[in-house]
Amino acid sequence: MAKKQNRANKAAVQSTELNKLPVPGQNDTEFSAEQAADVFNNQANNNAQKNRQ
């Protein structure tokens, strides 16, 4: 008589969200000072143009 297995198979384990390997950069919240300066300057320019109208 064969034993019933109560364990998950390899495919079920690998497809479980908590068992997946992290993707590099997926949760990366860091940004460079250069990027921040560009955004700041673009916002300042947009605000200046809106004020002129």
Secondary structure as GFF3:
##gff-version 3
##sequence-region A 1 53
A	DSSP	alpha_helix	10	14	.	.	.	ID=ss1
A	DSSP	three_ten_helix	17	19	.	.	.	ID=ss2
A	DSSP	alpha_helix	33	52	.	.	.	ID=ss3
###
